[in-house]
Amino acid sequence: MIHAWNLGYEKSKNKAKELYLKIGRIQSPAFDNEYISFNNKGFNHLIRKGRLLRTRNEQKRRFVLLQYVEDIIKNPKARIEYREIEAKHKENRYGEKVIITSMARFWTFSATIDFCRIKVVIRQTKKSKYFFSVMGDDNVKISKKEKKRKIKKLPKK
């Protein structure tokens, strides 16, 4: 079982950001030692899903898993799944609405660490591959103390 860092949200986020920047980019044997970069898109995806903010507990779970990402990507025994997604979105170009089609490729590396199944997602759009996300099963625990949030009640008028 993997336990969340016993830190508040901001300290956890700062520790995760520091760890993330330290990784920078790594070579993956699964891609013939091609580099995988750890850019802002990946870190932002830990905090948000699209435009929606993830809950703080969900973010903290993902932050803790960052320490295993590099080993999982470099592990030749990691299970890898592949999928392609064709995305269409409307774009306004020169006053005209145009439908743009793009292709995104995803590789999911899976490994079990401390009885926790961890998945690392690598994404490729156009040329380069980059870290996109990390997730674990329910064996990533946030302590009860961390789960409780102090909610201030507004005074009655």
N, C-alpha and C positions, 0 to 999 in steps of 0.2 A: 504494500500500500504506500502510495506517495502522499506526503503531507505538504500542504501549502506552507510557504514561509510565514513565520509568526511575526509578520510586519503589517503595518497599516497599508492601505491601498496605495498612497503616493510613494511610499518607500519601496513597495513591491514593484510598482511601475518603473521607478528609477533603476532599481536593481536589474529588472528585466531588460530595460533599454540599454544599460551598460553591457550586459551579457550579450545582447543581440548585436550591438556595434562591435564588440570584441570578435565575434564570429566573422563578420565582414563578408567573406566569400570563401567557399570551400570547394575542393574537387571531389567528385563523386565517382567511385568505380562503376556504378550502375550506368553511367553515361560516358564511359571511356575517359574518365578523369576530366570531363568537361566541368567548368566552374558553375556553381550555383551561387547567386548573389543574395545577400540579405539586405534588401532595400526598404524604403519607407512603406511601400505597398504591403509587404508582409507584416510589419509591425502594426500598421494601422488596422489590418484585418484581425489582429488579436484583440483590438479594442472595439472595433465596429464590425458589423455584418452589413455590408452595403453602406447605407446612410444611417442605419440604426445602431445606437450604442448598445454594446453587450452589457449585461449586469456586471457589477464590480466583482462579484464572486466568480463569475464565468471568466472574466479577464484574469483574475488571480490564479485560477486553475491553469490557464494557458501559459501565464508567465512562468510558473513553476516548471512546466514541461519543457521550456526552452533549453534547460541545462542538458537535456537528452537528445536534442535535435541533431547535433553534429555527429554523435556516435551512431544514430539510427541511419542517417544518410550515408555514412561511410561503411556501414555494416553490410558485408556481402551476403549475409544470410537473411536480411530483411525481406519481407514479402512485399512485392511491388505490384500495384494495380495501375492500369492506364485507362484514361478516357479522354474523348474529345468532345467539346461543346461548341456548337455554332451559335453565335449570339447575333441578334438583329436589334438595332436601335435606330430611332429616328434622330436625325441631326439637321439643324438648320444651316444651310450653306447658301450664302448670297441671297437670302430671302426665300429660298426654296427648301421645302422639307424633303430630305433624301433618306432612304433606308440604307444603313451601312451594315454589312455583314462581316463579322470577324470570327476567326477560329481560335479557340483557346485549348491548350493541351494540359492535362493534369496527370501527375504521377503521385500515387499515395504509397508511402513507405510505412509498413507496419512492423512493430516489434513489441515484445512483452518485457517490461522492466518492473520488478517488485510487484508482480501479480497485476500490473496495470497494462492494458493494451493501449499503446500510444501510436497515433497516426500522424505522419508528417506529410503535408501536401506541397508539392513543387508545381509551379505553374509556368507555362511558356506561352507567350504571345509574341508573334513575329519571330525574333531570333533568340534572345537570351532566356535562360531558365532562372527562376528566382523562388525563394522560399515564400509560400503563400499562407500556410496555416499549420497549427499543431493542435491536436485534441486528444483527450484521454477518456477512458471509460469512467464509470462512477467510483473507481478506486482512488481517485485524486480527492483527498479530503480537506475541507476547510473546517477548522475547529468551530465548535459551537459559539465560542466567544467572538470569533470573526464574523459569524453569520448574523449575530444580533447587531442591529443598527439602532443607534439612539435617535429617536424621533422626537423632536421638540413639539409640544402641543402649543397651538396658538391660544393666547388668552381670549376668553369669551368677552364679547362686547355687550 
